[in-house]
Amino acid sequence: MAITSKEINLAQLDQELGGKGLIGDFNDDKKKLILPSENSDVTDSQLESAIRAHTAIFVMPSIADKLASVGLTIDELKVALA
């Protein structure tokens, strides 16, 4: 278990630890709680070290990505709006 006020991208942090599974409670920005998931073998020491080295990267999906998530292309949307 680790508690941090650092900006965290939980999915990214999990990948940095080898994709072993993390869960978190980010309700308090100053005390973000991060824990290994039930079947994870990540140690507290590994988790704390990974958090210290972590630089969160958040990528906003493009319009094309958002449309693709609902099965549309930009061209299809243009036709529908015409």
GIZI-V377508 format. One record per pair of residues at least 6 apart in sequence whose ideal C-beta (glycine too) atoms are under 6 Angstrom apart, sorted by the first residue. I is the first residue (numbers start at 1). J is the second residue. D is the distance in whole Angstrom. If there is no record, write none. Layout:
((I	J	D) (I	J	D))
This chain:
((1	35	5) (2	34	5) (2	47	5) (2	48	5) (2	51	6) (3	31	5) (3	33	6) (4	32	5) (4	51	5) (5	30	5) (7	56	4) (8	32	6) (8	56	6) (9	56	4) (9	58	6) (10	22	6) (10	24	5) (13	54	5) (14	22	5) (16	50	6) (17	42	6) (17	50	5) (20	40	4) (20	42	5) (21	37	3) (21	40	4) (22	34	6) (23	35	5) (23	37	5) (24	34	5) (25	33	4) (26	32	5) (36	42	4) (64	74	6))
